[in-house]
Amino acid sequence: MKKSPRARHSQPNRTVSIVGTGSYVPEKILTNAELERLVETSDEWITSRTGIRERRIAAPGEHTSHMAARAAERAMEQAGITAEQIDLIIVGTVTPDTAFPSTACHVQRILGAKNAACFDLSAACSGFLYAVEVAQQFIANHTYETVLVIGADKLSSIVDWGDRNTCVLFGDGAGAAILRYRAGSHGVITTFMASDGNFGDILHMPGGGCAIPITKDNVDEKLNTLKMNGRETFKQAVLSMGSAATKALEQAGLTTDDLTCIIPHQANMRIIEALADRLEIPLEKFHVNLDRYGNTSAAAVAIALDEANREGRFKVGDYILLVVFGGGLTYASSVIQW
Ligand SMILES: CC(C)(COP(=O)(O)OP(=O)(O)OC[C@H]1O[C@@H](n2cnc3c(N)ncnc32)[C@H](O)[C@@H]1OP(=O)(O)O)[C@@H](O)C(=O)NCCC(=O)NCCS
């Protein structure tokens, strides 16, 4: 039940836990061998440069909201909550079903979450962790009890399938978490978030907004597809995730030795290796699934969190660290005591 502003101010902040996770990937698998038939590339090049072997591609008519809702249902089932109990739905996405209504409103309709307020959050691949932080603020200050946070993207809809520099990297999927206050648990200890708009054009989609509206000429020039400076993006990813993880650990008063598991953004195995090196954390502590799904944007860290949770990679009381990076630039890291 929502509290009045007066009630909020009279109560101390409270800690917020992830009480359920869920994920969904489409059935269709697109392998590196199949990509060899689309563009001038090879399985050997893709695997050695990125670690990606295959990715999932949404079916025709399968939208971001459909994937998001499937992931949400699994998270709700694990959390043991009904759709009516959800106070707020936040979807981190850069591939919304429609510019408006928000994808969160589409998800609300599919789930029947009639008591929820809904909005999307645009932070590219960092969207899920940014949304976790927004959700935790609302719960900590007693505005809401139960928040559904989703990272979902259908990047196959904005990839230029003729550009070998980008089309081999991305896939479709969704991950979700239910956040609530849970007495006696520790939950989300801290989140560090940052952005640098000066690097906006190293990873972006120029068209489709009011600056470059959808016109026939703009579409002919493929301005409605994702553009990337790969080398600069690689460099910024390592720097920014390294700095976000270090700042989050400092804020939490912890060191890397305290961590049981690290769940990084799933963009490129070489980025994860460089991050592990920089933070001096053994690679075995990182949960990696990009070999199977590629980079699913806002969904990536959320799918990895759900997988690691269901595989039992950490137990109650363990410290885990989530760290992400995306277009914007945006980057963030959360320390969570499970
Ligand atoms: C894209 C990326 C894999 C390229 O790897 P790289 O080692 O930096 O490769 P380079 O940029 O040096 O390119 C080497 C060559 O491979 C070519 N190449 C690019 N994609 C290719 C592909 N799919 N298959 C074969 N060759 C390819 C390039 O055209 C270039 O050729 P050239 O030297 O003749 O111009 C890497 O830069 C990367 O992962 N960047 C980060 C991308 C990312 O994570 N984006 C999302 C962040 S949220």
The ligand as an SDF file (V2000), in Angstrom:
LIG
                    3D

 48 50  0  0  0  0  0  0  0  0999 V2000
   34.0620   -4.9340  -32.2090 C   0  0  0  0  0  0  0  0  0  0  0  0
   35.3070   -5.6580  -31.7100 C   0  0  0  0  0  0  0  0  0  0  0  0
   34.9760   -7.1040  -31.4220 C   0  0  0  0  0  0  0  0  0  0  0  0
   36.3930   -5.5890  -32.7740 C   0  0  0  0  0  0  0  0  0  0  0  0
   37.5350   -6.2380  -32.3130 O   0  0  0  0  0  0  0  0  0  0  0  0
   38.9510   -5.5600  -32.5460 P   0  0  0  0  0  0  0  0  0  0  0  0
   39.9890   -6.5120  -32.0880 O   0  0  0  0  0  0  0  0  0  0  0  0
   38.8990   -4.2190  -31.8650 O   0  0  0  0  0  0  0  0  0  0  0  0
   38.9900   -5.4490  -34.0950 O   0  0  0  0  0  0  0  0  0  0  0  0
   39.4470   -4.1820  -34.9340 P   0  0  0  0  0  0  0  0  0  0  0  0
   38.6010   -2.9960  -34.6620 O   0  0  0  0  0  0  0  0  0  0  0  0
   40.8950   -4.0600  -34.6830 O   0  0  0  0  0  0  0  0  0  0  0  0
   39.1680   -4.6540  -36.4100 O   0  0  0  0  0  0  0  0  0  0  0  0
   40.0070   -5.5510  -37.0220 C   0  0  0  0  0  0  0  0  0  0  0  0
   39.5190   -5.8790  -38.4050 C   0  0  0  0  0  0  0  0  0  0  0  0
   38.4520   -6.8240  -38.3260 O   0  0  0  0  0  0  0  0  0  0  0  0
   37.4210   -6.4360  -39.2110 C   0  0  0  0  0  0  0  0  0  0  0  0
   36.1470   -6.9470  -38.7100 N   0  0  0  0  0  0  0  0  0  0  0  0
   35.2410   -6.2800  -37.9520 C   0  0  0  0  0  0  0  0  0  0  0  0
   34.2040   -7.1030  -37.7140 N   0  0  0  0  0  0  0  0  0  0  0  0
   34.4890   -8.2730  -38.3200 C   0  0  0  0  0  0  0  0  0  0  0  0
   33.8060   -9.4950  -38.4080 C   0  0  0  0  0  0  0  0  0  0  0  0
   32.6130   -9.6780  -37.8250 N   0  0  0  0  0  0  0  0  0  0  0  0
   34.3880  -10.5040  -39.0820 N   0  0  0  0  0  0  0  0  0  0  0  0
   35.5730  -10.3490  -39.6670 C   0  0  0  0  0  0  0  0  0  0  0  0
   36.2640   -9.1990  -39.6420 N   0  0  0  0  0  0  0  0  0  0  0  0
   35.7270   -8.1880  -38.9450 C   0  0  0  0  0  0  0  0  0  0  0  0
   37.4820   -4.9450  -39.2620 C   0  0  0  0  0  0  0  0  0  0  0  0
   36.8900   -4.4730  -40.4490 O   0  0  0  0  0  0  0  0  0  0  0  0
   38.9770   -4.6960  -39.2370 C   0  0  0  0  0  0  0  0  0  0  0  0
   39.4550   -4.8480  -40.5120 O   0  0  0  0  0  0  0  0  0  0  0  0
   40.5280   -3.8200  -41.1300 P   0  0  0  0  0  0  0  0  0  0  0  0
   41.7000   -3.8920  -40.1890 O   0  0  0  0  0  0  0  0  0  0  0  0
   40.7870   -4.3770  -42.4760 O   0  0  0  0  0  0  0  0  0  0  0  0
   39.8330   -2.4950  -41.1140 O   0  0  0  0  0  0  0  0  0  0  0  0
   35.8270   -4.9900  -30.3960 C   0  0  0  0  0  0  0  0  0  0  0  0
   36.3780   -3.7270  -30.6960 O   0  0  0  0  0  0  0  0  0  0  0  0
   34.7700   -4.8250  -29.3670 C   0  0  0  0  0  0  0  0  0  0  0  0
   34.2510   -5.7950  -28.8190 O   0  0  0  0  0  0  0  0  0  0  0  0
   34.4190   -3.5630  -28.9990 N   0  0  0  0  0  0  0  0  0  0  0  0
   33.3960   -3.3290  -28.0150 C   0  0  0  0  0  0  0  0  0  0  0  0
   32.0340   -3.5580  -28.6150 C   0  0  0  0  0  0  0  0  0  0  0  0
   30.9450   -3.6120  -27.5790 C   0  0  0  0  0  0  0  0  0  0  0  0
   31.0970   -4.2690  -26.5850 O   0  0  0  0  0  0  0  0  0  0  0  0
   29.8210   -2.9180  -27.8130 N   0  0  0  0  0  0  0  0  0  0  0  0
   28.7100   -2.8980  -26.9540 C   0  0  0  0  0  0  0  0  0  0  0  0
   29.0320   -2.2350  -25.6600 C   0  0  0  0  0  0  0  0  0  0  0  0
   27.6440   -2.1440  -24.6170 S   0  0  0  0  0  0  0  0  0  0  0  0
  1  2  1  0
  2  3  1  0
  2  4  1  0
  2 36  1  0
  4  5  1  0
  5  6  1  0
  6  7  2  0
  6  8  1  0
  6  9  1  0
  9 10  1  0
 10 11  2  0
 10 12  1  0
 10 13  1  0
 13 14  1  0
 14 15  1  0
 15 16  1  0
 15 30  1  0
 16 17  1  0
 17 18  1  0
 17 28  1  0
 18 19  1  0
 18 27  1  0
 19 20  2  0
 20 21  1  0
 21 22  1  0
 21 27  2  0
 22 23  1  0
 22 24  2  0
 24 25  1  0
 25 26  2  0
 26 27  1  0
 28 29  1  0
 28 30  1  0
 30 31  1  0
 31 32  1  0
 32 33  2  0
 32 34  1  0
 32 35  1  0
 36 37  1  0
 36 38  1  0
 38 39  2  0
 38 40  1  0
 40 41  1  0
 41 42  1  0
 42 43  1  0
 43 44  2  0
 43 45  1  0
 45 46  1  0
 46 47  1  0
 47 48  1  0
M  END
$$$$
